């Protein structure tokens, strides 16, 4: 696990996108190709502090991920149950400690990464001037713990017995470390 003080990190979104790019096996963030998502990627779940940070391009990227990834989730203030087509959502209350963090977890049978960034409390400044401490880890046990914790915040799908099983249910996903 690497931990660093992000003195130069003005927004977690750059590293956030880099973790996404690493997870889907693409190159630089500007060259992401979501058609190259590994077929064994099972979970992508992230927190966004507030709904406004789940921008239209981010929503579209997560919707495309949801077409091939078993579980795609987005958590944040005013996020709602389905913030995008195929994207599972959950809302954070103002007092929830996660409202001060950005987290993305990507997990498959052969890859796992978690990026967390804690807001250092720069209030009243433009977003790009805010500062964060961050950690990036590939420690599978820790990544699975993060995934379980975030996924537990998202309500189960409400489906009737007659509906087909979801990709996640039929994929044989196990969250064993």
TORVOZA-875472 format. One record per atom (N, C-alpha, C): residue in three letters; x, y, z; residue number from 1; atom name. Coordinates in pm, 1 decimal. Example, Ala and Ser with C-alpha at 12.3 -4.5 7.8 and 13.67 -1.06 7.14 Angstrom:
# TORVOZA-875472
 rest        X        Y        Z  nr atom
  ALA   1319.0   -569.0    780.0   1    N
  ALA   1230.0   -450.0    780.0   1   CA
  ALA   1320.0   -330.0    780.0   1    C
  SER   1285.0   -225.0    708.0   2    N
  SER   1367.0   -106.0    714.0   2   CA
  SER   1290.0      3.0    787.0   2    C
//
This chain:
# TORVOZA-875472
 rest        X        Y        Z  nr atom
  UNK     84.1   -116.6      0.0   1    N
  UNK      0.0      0.0      0.0   1   CA
  UNK     88.4    122.5      0.0   1    C
  UNK     48.9    220.9    -81.2   2    N
  UNK    121.2    346.8    -84.0   2   CA
  UNK     32.7    452.9    -22.2   2    C
  UNK     91.7    534.9     62.0   3    N
  UNK     19.5    647.9    117.8   3   CA
  UNK    107.0    769.0     99.0   3    C
  UNK     45.6    876.0     56.2   4    N
  UNK    122.1    997.1     33.2   4   CA
  UNK     38.2   1117.8     66.1   4    C
  UNK    104.2   1222.2    112.3   5    N
  UNK     34.8   1349.4    129.2   5   CA
  UNK     28.3   1413.1     -8.8   5    C
  UNK    -88.0   1454.1    -44.7   6    N
  UNK   -108.1   1503.7   -180.6   6   CA
  UNK    -94.7   1655.2   -185.2   6    C
  UNK     21.8   1705.1   -155.8   7    N
  UNK     42.5   1849.7   -155.7   7   CA
  UNK      8.6   1910.1   -290.5   7    C
  UNK     37.4   1837.1   -398.7   8    N
  UNK     10.6   1889.7   -531.8   8   CA
  UNK   -122.0   1844.4   -588.3   8    C
  UNK   -194.3   1760.8   -516.9   9    N
  UNK   -321.7   1709.8   -567.4   9   CA
  UNK   -429.9   1813.1   -542.0   9    C
  UNK   -478.9   1874.1   -647.0  10    N
  UNK   -580.4   1977.9   -634.6  10   CA
  UNK   -721.2   1923.9   -651.9  10    C
  UNK   -735.1   1809.4   -710.4  11    N
  UNK   -864.8   1745.9   -725.4  11   CA
  UNK   -841.2   1596.4   -732.4  11    C
  UNK   -921.6   1517.8   -660.8  12    N
  UNK   -901.5   1373.0   -668.7  12   CA
  UNK   -943.5   1316.1   -802.2  12    C
  UNK  -1012.5   1393.4   -883.3  13    N
  UNK  -1067.9   1337.7  -1006.8  13   CA
  UNK   -960.3   1285.8  -1100.8  13    C
  UNK   -843.4   1347.7  -1104.4  14    N
  UNK   -736.8   1301.5  -1193.0  14   CA
  UNK   -691.1   1161.2  -1154.6  14    C
  UNK   -661.6   1139.8  -1026.3  15    N
  UNK   -621.5   1006.0   -982.4  15   CA
  UNK   -737.6    908.7   -991.7  15    C
  UNK   -857.9    955.3   -964.8  16    N
  UNK   -977.9    874.3   -975.7  16   CA
  UNK   -987.3    815.7  -1115.5  16    C
  UNK   -972.1    900.2  -1216.0  17    N
  UNK   -979.8    856.4  -1355.4  17   CA
  UNK   -864.0    763.5  -1388.1  17    C
  UNK   -745.6    787.2  -1331.2  18    N
  UNK   -632.4    697.9  -1354.5  18   CA
  UNK   -659.5    558.2  -1299.8  18    C
  UNK   -723.7    548.7  -1182.2  19    N
  UNK   -758.9    417.2  -1127.1  19   CA
  UNK   -860.3    348.9  -1218.9  19    C
  UNK   -959.9    423.3  -1267.1  20    N
  UNK  -1054.4    366.7  -1363.4  20   CA
  UNK   -981.0    315.1  -1486.4  20    C
  UNK   -889.0    397.0  -1539.0  21    N
  UNK   -815.3    359.2  -1659.6  21   CA
  UNK   -732.8    233.4  -1635.3  21    C
  UNK   -668.5    225.0  -1518.8  22    N
  UNK   -590.0    105.8  -1485.5  22   CA
  UNK   -680.5    -16.3  -1477.6  22    C
  UNK   -798.2      2.0  -1418.5  23    N
  UNK   -890.9   -109.6  -1401.2  23   CA
  UNK   -940.7   -164.7  -1533.0  23    C
  UNK   -960.9    -77.2  -1629.2  24    N
  UNK  -1016.0   -124.8  -1756.0  24   CA
  UNK   -907.4   -156.5  -1857.0  24    C
  UNK   -781.8   -146.3  -1813.9  25    N
  UNK   -672.4   -190.2  -1898.4  25   CA
  UNK   -639.3    -97.3  -2012.0  25    C
  UNK   -671.3     29.9  -1997.5  26    N
  UNK   -642.2    122.8  -2105.5  26   CA
  UNK   -521.4    207.8  -2070.8  26    C
  UNK   -488.2    296.1  -2160.3  27    N
  UNK   -370.7    380.2  -2143.3  27   CA
  UNK   -400.2    505.1  -2063.7  27    C
  UNK   -350.1    615.0  -2110.1  28    N
  UNK   -366.6    742.6  -2041.8  28   CA
  UNK   -513.6    778.7  -2033.4  28    C
  UNK   -551.7    858.5  -1931.9  29    N
  UNK   -692.6    891.7  -1914.3  29   CA
  UNK   -759.2    944.9  -2040.1  29    C
  UNK   -691.3   1021.5  -2120.6  30    N
  UNK   -751.0   1073.3  -2242.7  30   CA
  UNK   -770.3    967.5  -2348.9  30    C
  UNK   -712.5    849.8  -2327.6  31    N
  UNK   -719.1    743.6  -2427.7  31   CA
  UNK   -802.3    624.9  -2380.0  31    C
  UNK   -883.6    645.9  -2275.8  32    N
  UNK   -962.8    535.6  -2220.6  32   CA
  UNK  -1053.0    477.6  -2328.5  32    C
  UNK  -1060.6    347.7  -2332.8  33    N
  UNK  -1146.0    279.8  -2428.6  33   CA
  UNK  -1229.0    178.6  -2351.1  33    C
  UNK  -1351.9    214.3  -2318.8  34    N
  UNK  -1433.2    128.4  -2233.8  34   CA
  UNK  -1472.6     -1.8  -2300.9  34    C
  UNK  -1449.6    -13.9  -2429.8  35    N
  UNK  -1475.9   -141.3  -2495.3  35   CA
  UNK  -1370.2   -245.3  -2456.8  35    C
  UNK  -1262.8   -200.1  -2393.5  36    N
  UNK  -1155.7   -291.2  -2353.7  36   CA
  UNK  -1167.8   -333.6  -2207.9  36    C
  UNK  -1284.1   -315.5  -2146.1  37    N
  UNK  -1303.1   -355.2  -2007.1  37   CA
  UNK  -1279.2   -505.7  -1996.0  37    C
  UNK  -1192.1   -547.4  -1903.8  38    N
  UNK  -1169.3   -691.3  -1888.3  38   CA
  UNK  -1299.4   -764.9  -1859.4  38    C
  UNK  -1318.6   -877.7  -1922.5  39    N
  UNK  -1444.1   -950.9  -1906.3  39   CA
  UNK  -1461.1  -1004.9  -1765.5  39    C
  UNK  -1352.1  -1010.6  -1687.3  40    N
  UNK  -1365.3  -1063.3  -1552.1  40   CA
  UNK  -1376.4   -954.2  -1444.9  40    C
  UNK  -1385.3   -828.0  -1484.4  41    N
  UNK  -1404.2   -721.2  -1387.1  41   CA
  UNK  -1545.5   -733.1  -1332.2  41    C
  UNK  -1558.6   -739.4  -1200.9  42    N
  UNK  -1687.9   -765.5  -1139.3  42   CA
  UNK  -1748.6   -647.5  -1065.8  42    C
  UNK  -1665.9   -561.9  -1006.0  43    N
  UNK  -1717.8   -454.3   -921.4  43   CA
  UNK  -1645.5   -323.9   -950.8  43    C
  UNK  -1722.5   -218.9   -971.6  44    N
  UNK  -1671.7    -81.8   -973.5  44   CA
  UNK  -1770.4     -3.8   -887.7  44    C
  UNK  -1724.5     50.6   -776.6  45    N
  UNK  -1810.6    128.3   -689.1  45   CA
  UNK  -1732.1    248.2   -638.4  45    C
  UNK  -1798.7    363.1   -635.3  46    N
  UNK  -1728.6    486.3   -601.1  46   CA
  UNK  -1817.1    581.1   -521.5  46    C
  UNK  -1750.7    669.4   -447.0  47    N
  UNK  -1821.5    777.4   -378.3  47   CA
  UNK  -1782.9    908.8   -444.4  47    C
  UNK  -1876.1   1003.4   -440.7  48    N
  UNK  -1857.6   1130.1   -510.7  48   CA
  UNK  -1886.3   1252.4   -424.4  48    C
  UNK  -1885.2   1240.3   -294.2  49    N
  UNK  -1920.6   1347.9   -202.6  49   CA
  UNK  -2060.6   1399.3   -232.2  49    C
  UNK  -2078.4   1468.8   -342.7  50    N
  UNK  -2207.3   1528.0   -378.3  50   CA
  UNK  -2245.3   1487.6   -521.1  50    C
  UNK  -2373.0   1488.6   -548.8  51    N
  UNK  -2424.5   1450.7   -681.0  51   CA
  UNK  -2359.8   1534.5   -793.1  51    C
  UNK  -2331.4   1662.7   -767.8  52    N
  UNK  -2276.3   1749.8   -872.3  52   CA
  UNK  -2141.0   1700.2   -923.8  52    C
  UNK  -2071.6   1618.1   -844.7  53    N
  UNK  -1943.6   1563.7   -889.5  53   CA
  UNK  -1962.1   1441.0   -979.6  53    C
  UNK  -2081.9   1385.6   -981.6  54    N
  UNK  -2115.0   1274.7  -1071.7  54   CA
  UNK  -2165.1   1339.7  -1200.5  54    C
  UNK  -2071.2   1395.8  -1275.2  55    N
  UNK  -2101.3   1476.9  -1393.1  55   CA
  UNK  -2158.1   1392.4  -1507.1  55    C
  UNK  -2209.4   1458.3  -1607.8  56    N
  UNK  -2263.9   1386.5  -1723.8  56   CA
  UNK  -2159.9   1294.0  -1788.0  56    C
  UNK  -2034.4   1339.3  -1811.1  57    N
  UNK  -1935.6   1246.0  -1867.9  57   CA
  UNK  -1907.2   1127.0  -1775.4  57    C
  UNK  -1905.5   1151.3  -1643.6  58    N
  UNK  -1883.3   1041.5  -1548.6  58   CA
  UNK  -2001.1    945.5  -1552.8  58    C
  UNK  -2123.0    999.3  -1551.0  59    N
  UNK  -2242.3    914.8  -1557.9  59   CA
  UNK  -2238.8    828.7  -1683.4  59    C
  UNK  -2205.0    886.9  -1797.0  60    N
  UNK  -2198.5    812.0  -1922.4  60   CA
  UNK  -2092.3    702.5  -1915.7  60    C
  UNK  -1978.1    732.8  -1856.6  61    N
  UNK  -1870.9    633.8  -1842.2  61   CA
  UNK  -1917.6    517.8  -1754.5  61    C
  UNK  -1985.1    548.4  -1643.8  62    N
  UNK  -2034.9    443.4  -1554.6  62   CA
  UNK  -2147.3    363.3  -1620.3  62    C
  UNK  -2231.5    427.7  -1700.2  63    N
  UNK  -2335.2    354.1  -1772.6  63   CA
  UNK  -2272.4    255.1  -1870.0  63    C
  UNK  -2166.3    296.6  -1938.0  64    N
  UNK  -2097.4    204.9  -2030.7  64   CA
  UNK  -2031.8     91.1  -1953.1  64    C
  UNK  -1974.3    121.2  -1838.3  65    N
  UNK  -1917.3     14.4  -1755.4  65   CA
  UNK  -2026.3    -85.0  -1714.5  65    C
  UNK  -2143.6    -34.1  -1678.2  66    N
  UNK  -2253.1   -119.9  -1631.8  66   CA
  UNK  -2299.8   -218.7  -1737.7  66    C
  UNK  -2268.5   -192.8  -1863.1  67    N
  UNK  -2305.3   -285.6  -1969.5  67   CA
  UNK  -2225.9   -415.2  -1963.4  67    C
  UNK  -2107.4   -411.9  -1900.9  68    N
  UNK  -2024.7   -532.4  -1898.9  68   CA
  UNK  -1973.1   -570.3  -1761.1  68    C
  UNK  -1988.5   -484.4  -1662.6  69    N
  UNK  -1941.2   -512.9  -1526.8  69   CA
  UNK  -2061.2   -553.8  -1442.6  69    C
  UNK  -2043.4   -656.5  -1360.5  70    N
  UNK  -2155.3   -712.0  -1284.6  70   CA
  UNK  -2217.9   -613.4  -1187.0  70    C
  UNK  -2138.1   -532.5  -1119.3  71    N
  UNK  -2191.3   -438.9  -1020.9  71   CA
  UNK  -2120.0   -306.0  -1036.1  71    C
  UNK  -2195.1   -201.5  -1070.2  72    N
  UNK  -2142.2    -66.5  -1080.2  72   CA
  UNK  -2226.1     20.5   -987.7  72    C
  UNK  -2159.0     88.1   -893.7  73    N
  UNK  -2230.1    168.9   -796.3  73   CA
  UNK  -2170.2    307.5   -781.2  73    C
  UNK  -2256.6    402.6   -746.1  74    N
  UNK  -2215.7    540.6   -720.3  74   CA
  UNK  -2288.1    588.4   -595.1  74    C
  UNK  -2210.9    641.7   -501.6  75    N
  UNK  -2264.7    684.3   -373.0  75   CA
  UNK  -2229.0    830.6   -351.6  75    C
  UNK  -2325.9    909.0   -306.7  76    N
  UNK  -2297.8   1049.5   -279.1  76   CA
  UNK  -2421.2   1121.8   -229.8  76    C
  UNK  -2403.1   1244.3   -185.2  77    N
  UNK  -2514.9   1326.5   -142.1  77   CA
  UNK  -2613.0   1345.4   -255.4  77    C
  UNK  -2740.2   1318.6   -230.4  78    N
  UNK  -2848.6   1333.3   -328.7  78   CA
  UNK  -2828.3   1246.6   -453.3  78    C
  UNK  -2761.7   1133.1   -437.9  79    N
  UNK  -2730.1   1049.0   -553.4  79   CA
  UNK  -2851.3    972.9   -606.0  79    C
  UNK  -2937.4    922.6   -520.9  80    N
  UNK  -3053.3    846.1   -566.6  80   CA
  UNK  -3018.8    699.7   -589.9  80    C
  UNK  -3122.5    619.5   -610.5  81    N
  UNK  -3105.4    474.1   -624.0  81   CA
  UNK  -3049.8    430.7   -758.3  81    C
  UNK  -3071.2    508.7   -863.3  82    N
  UNK  -3019.2    474.6   -995.7  82   CA
  UNK  -2972.1    603.6  -1064.4  82    C
  UNK  -2848.2    645.4  -1033.5  83    N
  UNK  -2798.4    771.1  -1088.7  83   CA
  UNK  -2767.3    765.3  -1238.0  83    C
  UNK  -2767.3    646.6  -1293.2  84    N
  UNK  -2744.4    627.0  -1435.7  84   CA
  UNK  -2799.8    491.6  -1474.4  84    C
  UNK  -2821.1    469.2  -1603.3  85    N
  UNK  -2874.0    342.2  -1653.1  85   CA
  UNK  -2781.5    227.5  -1613.4  85    C
  UNK  -2832.4    136.9  -1530.3  86    N
  UNK  -2754.6     21.9  -1486.6  86   CA
  UNK  -2660.1     50.6  -1371.0  86    C
  UNK  -2657.3    174.1  -1323.6  87    N
  UNK  -2569.0    213.1  -1213.2  87   CA
  UNK  -2650.7    215.8  -1085.0  87    C
  UNK  -2608.2    138.3   -986.4  88    N
  UNK  -2675.9    133.8   -858.2  88   CA
  UNK  -2629.1    250.7   -773.6  88    C
  UNK  -2718.7    315.5   -700.6  89    N
  UNK  -2681.7    432.3   -623.7  89   CA
  UNK  -2727.7    427.6   -479.9  89    C
  UNK  -2668.8    514.3   -399.6  90    N
  UNK  -2708.6    532.8   -260.3  90   CA
  UNK  -2674.2    675.2   -220.9  90    C
  UNK  -2755.8    728.9   -132.9  91    N
  UNK  -2734.9    865.3    -86.0  91   CA
  UNK  -2654.7    867.3     42.5  91    C
  UNK  -2572.6    970.1     57.1  92    N
  UNK  -2500.3    994.5    181.2  92   CA
  UNK  -2570.0   1107.3    255.3  92    C
  UNK  -2586.9   1091.3    384.8  93    N
  UNK  -2638.7   1200.7    467.4  93   CA
  UNK  -2525.4   1298.2    494.7  93    C
  UNK  -2560.2   1422.2    521.6  94    N
  UNK  -2460.4   1527.8    542.8  94   CA
  UNK  -2361.3   1492.2    653.1  94    C
  UNK  -2404.0   1420.9    755.3  95    N
  UNK  -2315.9   1387.9    867.9  95   CA
  UNK  -2232.8   1261.3    845.1  95    C
  UNK  -2253.1   1192.2    734.7  96    N
  UNK  -2178.2   1070.1    705.3  96   CA
  UNK  -2031.9   1104.0    679.2  96    C
  UNK  -1937.8   1034.2    744.2  97    N
  UNK  -1794.8   1061.4    722.5  97   CA
  UNK  -1750.9   1048.1    576.3  97    C
  UNK  -1822.6    968.3    497.3  98    N
  UNK  -1785.9    952.6    355.9  98   CA
  UNK  -1809.6   1078.8    274.3  98    C
  UNK  -1884.1   1175.7    328.3  99    N
  UNK  -1903.3   1300.0    254.0  99   CA
  UNK  -1774.2   1380.0    245.5  99    C
  UNK  -1674.6   1342.2    324.8 100    N
  UNK  -1543.7   1408.5    320.2 100   CA
  UNK  -1442.1   1329.0    239.1 100    C
  UNK  -1487.3   1224.2    169.5 101    N
  UNK  -1394.6   1137.1     97.5 101   CA
  UNK  -1440.6   1112.3    -45.8 101    C
  UNK  -1342.0   1080.0   -128.6 102    N
  UNK  -1364.9   1024.0   -260.9 102   CA
  UNK  -1305.3    883.3   -255.3 102    C
  UNK  -1381.3    785.3   -299.4 103    N
  UNK  -1333.1    647.0   -298.4 103   CA
  UNK  -1372.5    583.6   -430.8 103    C
  UNK  -1282.0    506.5   -488.4 104    N
  UNK  -1319.7    419.8   -600.5 104   CA
  UNK  -1256.4    284.0   -575.1 104    C
  UNK  -1336.8    181.2   -593.2 105    N
  UNK  -1290.8     43.5   -576.2 105   CA
  UNK  -1321.0    -30.3   -705.8 105    C
  UNK  -1221.1    -98.3   -758.9 106    N
  UNK  -1239.9   -184.5   -875.1 106   CA
  UNK  -1189.0   -322.5   -836.1 106    C
  UNK  -1267.8   -424.0   -869.0 107    N
  UNK  -1234.8   -557.6   -821.2 107   CA
  UNK  -1275.2   -662.8   -923.0 107    C
  UNK  -1184.7   -752.4   -946.9 108    N
  UNK  -1207.9   -869.6  -1029.7 108   CA
  UNK  -1130.1   -984.9   -968.7 108    C
  UNK  -1137.3  -1101.8  -1026.9 109    N
  UNK  -1066.0  -1215.5   -968.6 109   CA
  UNK   -914.1  -1201.3   -974.4 109    C
  UNK   -863.3  -1121.5  -1069.0 110    N
  UNK   -718.1  -1108.9  -1085.0 110   CA
  UNK   -667.7   -967.5  -1067.9 110    C
  UNK   -756.0   -875.5  -1030.9 111    N
  UNK   -716.8   -736.4  -1014.2 111   CA
  UNK   -801.4   -672.8   -905.9 111    C
  UNK   -740.1   -590.6   -825.9 112    N
  UNK   -813.2   -513.0   -727.1 112   CA
  UNK   -736.9   -386.0   -696.2 112    C
  UNK   -807.9   -275.1   -688.2 113    N
  UNK   -746.6   -148.2   -650.5 113   CA
  UNK   -849.6    -64.0   -578.0 113    C
  UNK   -801.7     13.8   -483.8 114    N
  UNK   -886.4    109.8   -414.3 114   CA
  UNK   -808.7    239.4   -401.6 114    C
  UNK   -874.6    346.2   -436.3 115    N
  UNK   -818.8    480.5   -422.6 115   CA
  UNK   -910.8    556.5   -328.3 115    C
  UNK   -853.5    612.6   -223.5 116    N
  UNK   -931.1    694.5   -131.1 116   CA
  UNK   -863.1    829.6   -117.7 116    C
  UNK   -942.9    933.4   -114.8 117    N
  UNK   -890.6   1069.0    -96.4 117   CA
  UNK   -975.7   1137.9      8.8 117    C
  UNK   -912.0   1188.1    113.4 118    N
  UNK   -982.7   1258.6    220.3 118   CA
  UNK   -966.4   1407.8    200.2 118    C
  UNK  -1079.2   1475.9    197.0 119    N
  UNK  -1083.4   1621.0    183.2 119   CA
  UNK  -1017.4   1683.9    305.9 119    C
  UNK   -924.3   1775.8    283.6 120    N
  UNK   -855.5   1842.0    394.5 120   CA
  UNK   -932.9   1962.6    448.4 120    C
  UNK  -1054.6   1981.8    400.5 121    N
  UNK  -1142.6   2082.1    459.0 121   CA
  UNK  -1132.1   2221.1    401.9 121    C
  UNK  -1081.8   2233.3    282.1 122    N
  UNK  -1073.5   2364.7    217.8 122   CA
  UNK  -1212.8   2406.9    173.1 122    C
  UNK  -1282.4   2478.3    257.5 123    N
  UNK  -1418.9   2523.8    227.4 123   CA
  UNK  -1413.2   2662.8    166.0 123    C
  UNK  -1505.1   2690.1     76.5 124    N
  UNK  -1515.8   2822.7     18.5 124   CA
  UNK  -1411.2   2854.5    -86.2 124    C
  UNK  -1340.7   2751.6   -135.4 125    N
  UNK  -1243.4   2773.3   -242.7 125   CA
  UNK  -1291.5   2696.7   -365.5 125    C
  UNK  -1248.1   2737.4   -484.9 126    N
  UNK  -1287.0   2661.7   -604.6 126   CA
  UNK  -1243.8   2515.0   -593.8 126    C
  UNK  -1324.2   2426.5   -653.4 127    N
  UNK  -1295.9   2282.9   -645.4 127   CA
  UNK  -1152.2   2248.1   -681.3 127    C
  UNK  -1098.9   2308.0   -784.5 128    N
  UNK   -964.8   2272.4   -830.1 128   CA
  UNK   -855.0   2323.1   -735.5 128    C
  UNK   -890.6   2400.2   -633.8 129    N
  UNK   -792.5   2447.6   -536.1 129   CA
  UNK   -802.0   2373.0   -404.1 129    C
  UNK   -895.9   2280.5   -392.6 130    N
  UNK   -909.5   2201.0   -270.6 130   CA
  UNK   -793.3   2102.7   -260.5 130    C
  UNK   -757.7   2067.5   -136.5 131    N
  UNK   -647.1   1974.7   -113.4 131   CA
  UNK   -698.2   1845.6    -50.4 131    C
  UNK   -626.4   1734.6    -76.6 132    N
  UNK   -666.5   1602.9    -30.7 132   CA
  UNK   -544.5   1522.6     12.4 132    C
  UNK   -561.8   1436.0    113.1 133    N
  UNK   -467.8   1327.8    141.5 133   CA
  UNK   -523.5   1206.6     69.3 133    C
  UNK   -436.5   1121.5     16.9 134    N
  UNK   -488.8   1006.6    -56.2 134   CA
  UNK   -404.7    881.6    -33.3 134    C
  UNK   -468.7    769.5    -61.7 135    N
  UNK   -405.5    638.1    -55.6 135   CA
  UNK   -451.4    558.8   -177.9 135    C
  UNK   -358.8    487.3   -237.8 136    N
  UNK   -389.5    394.1   -345.7 136   CA
  UNK   -335.5    258.6   -303.0 136    C
  UNK   -419.9    158.4   -306.6 137    N
  UNK   -375.2     25.7   -265.8 137   CA
  UNK   -421.2    -81.0   -364.3 137    C
  UNK   -339.5   -184.7   -375.8 138    N
  UNK   -375.5   -304.7   -450.4 138   CA
  UNK   -381.6   -425.3   -356.6 138    C
  UNK   -373.5   -400.3   -225.6 139    N
  UNK   -382.8   -505.5   -124.8 139   CA
  UNK   -523.2   -566.4   -132.3 139    C
  UNK   -531.1   -690.8   -179.0 140    N
  UNK   -661.0   -751.5   -208.8 140   CA
  UNK   -753.1   -755.7    -87.5 140    C
  UNK   -701.7   -791.3     27.5 141    N
  UNK   -785.8   -799.4    146.8 141   CA
  UNK   -847.8   -662.4    178.6 141    C
  UNK   -769.6   -558.4    168.0 142    N
  UNK   -819.4   -423.4    193.3 142   CA
  UNK   -918.9   -379.2     85.3 142    C
  UNK   -890.0   -411.3    -39.6 143    N
  UNK   -980.5   -376.3   -149.9 143   CA
  UNK  -1115.8   -445.7   -131.6 143    C
  UNK  -1113.8   -572.7    -94.0 144    N
  UNK  -1238.4   -646.8    -71.4 144   CA
  UNK  -1315.3   -585.5     45.5 144    C
  UNK  -1244.8   -545.0    150.2 145    N
  UNK  -1309.3   -480.0    264.4 145   CA
  UNK  -1377.2   -350.7    221.9 145    C
  UNK  -1306.9   -269.8    142.6 146    N
  UNK  -1367.4   -147.4     90.3 146   CA
  UNK  -1490.5   -178.7      6.1 146    C
  UNK  -1477.8   -277.0    -83.3 147    N
  UNK  -1589.8   -312.2   -171.2 147   CA
  UNK  -1711.3   -355.2    -90.1 147    C
  UNK  -1691.0   -441.4      7.8 148    N
  UNK  -1802.5   -487.4     91.6 148   CA
  UNK  -1867.5   -370.8    164.8 148    C
  UNK  -1785.0   -284.3    220.7 149    N
  UNK  -1837.2   -170.7    295.3 149   CA
  UNK  -1922.6    -79.3    207.4 149    C
  UNK  -1870.8    -46.7     88.8 150    N
  UNK  -1946.2     42.2     -0.1 150   CA
  UNK  -2071.4    -26.2    -54.8 150    C
  UNK  -2058.1   -150.9    -95.5 151    N
  UNK  -2173.0   -222.0   -151.2 151   CA
  UNK  -2284.7   -239.3    -47.8 151    C
  UNK  -2249.3   -250.5     80.8 152    N
  UNK  -2350.9   -267.4    185.8 152   CA
  UNK  -2437.4   -143.0    202.4 152    C
  UNK  -2392.5    -30.3    152.6 153    N
  UNK  -2468.9     94.4    160.9 153   CA
  UNK  -2574.9    104.3     51.3 153    C
  UNK  -2567.0     19.2    -48.7 154    N
  UNK  -2657.6     23.9   -163.5 154   CA
  UNK  -2767.1    -80.1   -143.9 154    C
  UNK  -2891.3    -35.9   -152.8 155    N
  UNK  -3005.2   -125.0   -130.4 155   CA
  UNK  -3008.5   -235.2   -235.1 155    C
  UNK  -3050.0   -355.0   -193.5 156    N
  UNK  -3063.8   -464.6   -290.0 156   CA
  UNK  -3166.1   -429.5   -397.6 156    C
  UNK  -3148.3   -486.2   -514.9 157    N
  UNK  -3246.1   -468.2   -622.0 157   CA
  UNK  -3378.8   -527.5   -578.5 157    C
  UNK  -3485.7   -459.3   -611.8 158    N
  UNK  -3619.6   -511.0   -586.3 158   CA
  UNK  -3668.5   -572.4   -716.5 158    C
  UNK  -3671.7   -702.9   -723.0 159    N
  UNK  -3716.6   -768.7   -844.9 159   CA
  UNK  -3812.8   -880.6   -808.4 159    C
  UNK  -3901.4   -913.9   -900.3 160    N
  UNK  -3996.7  -1021.1   -875.3 160   CA
  UNK  -3929.9  -1154.4   -904.2 160    C
  UNK  -3991.5  -1258.8   -858.0 161    N
  UNK  -3938.5  -1393.5   -878.3 161   CA
  UNK  -3930.2  -1425.7  -1026.9 161    C
  UNK  -4019.7  -1371.8  -1108.1 162    N
  UNK  -4023.9  -1402.0  -1251.1 162   CA
  UNK  -3912.3  -1333.1  -1329.8 162    C
  UNK  -3849.4  -1229.3  -1272.3 163    N
  UNK  -3743.7  -1158.8  -1344.9 163   CA
  UNK  -3617.8  -1244.1  -1352.6 163    C
  UNK  -3542.3  -1230.0  -1461.1 164    N
  UNK  -3417.7  -1304.7  -1472.5 164   CA
  UNK  -3315.7  -1255.5  -1370.5 164    C
  UNK  -3223.9  -1341.1  -1339.0 165    N
  UNK  -3117.2  -1305.0  -1246.2 165   CA
  UNK  -3028.0  -1201.0  -1310.3 165    C
  UNK  -2974.3  -1114.4  -1228.0 166    N
  UNK  -2882.6  -1011.3  -1277.9 166   CA
  UNK  -2750.0  -1074.1  -1314.7 166    C
  UNK  -2668.1   -997.6  -1387.7 167    N
  UNK  -2534.1  -1045.4  -1422.5 167   CA
  UNK  -2454.2  -1074.9  -1297.4 167    C
  UNK  -2470.0   -991.6  -1194.0 168    N
  UNK  -2395.0  -1012.5  -1070.3 168   CA
  UNK  -2436.9  -1142.0  -1003.9 168    C
  UNK  -2568.4  -1169.5   -999.6 169    N
  UNK  -2616.2  -1289.2   -934.2 169   CA
  UNK  -2576.0  -1414.6  -1010.7 169    C
  UNK  -2571.8  -1406.3  -1142.5 170    N
  UNK  -2541.2  -1523.9  -1222.4 170   CA
  UNK  -2392.4  -1540.4  -1252.3 170    C
  UNK  -2310.2  -1444.2  -1208.9 171    N
  UNK  -2169.5  -1450.7  -1243.6 171   CA
  UNK  -2086.4  -1533.1  -1146.3 171    C
  UNK  -2147.4  -1572.9  -1035.5 172    N
  UNK  -2073.1  -1650.1   -938.2 172   CA
  UNK  -1974.0  -1565.6   -860.9 172    C
  UNK  -2003.6  -1437.3   -842.8 173    N
  UNK  -1912.7  -1348.8   -770.7 173   CA
  UNK  -1900.6  -1393.6   -626.6 173    C
  UNK  -1779.9  -1402.9   -581.2 174    N
  UNK  -1755.3  -1421.9   -438.7 174   CA
  UNK  -1658.7  -1312.9   -396.7 174    C
  UNK  -1677.7  -1261.2   -278.8 175    N
  UNK  -1595.5  -1150.7   -230.9 175   CA
  UNK  -1489.8  -1201.0   -134.6 175    C
  UNK  -1447.8  -1324.4   -150.8 176    N
  UNK  -1344.6  -1379.1    -64.2 176   CA
  UNK  -1212.8  -1309.6    -90.9 176    C
  UNK  -1140.2  -1287.2     16.7 177    N
  UNK  -1009.2  -1220.3      4.4 177   CA
  UNK   -905.9  -1314.7    -50.2 177    C
//
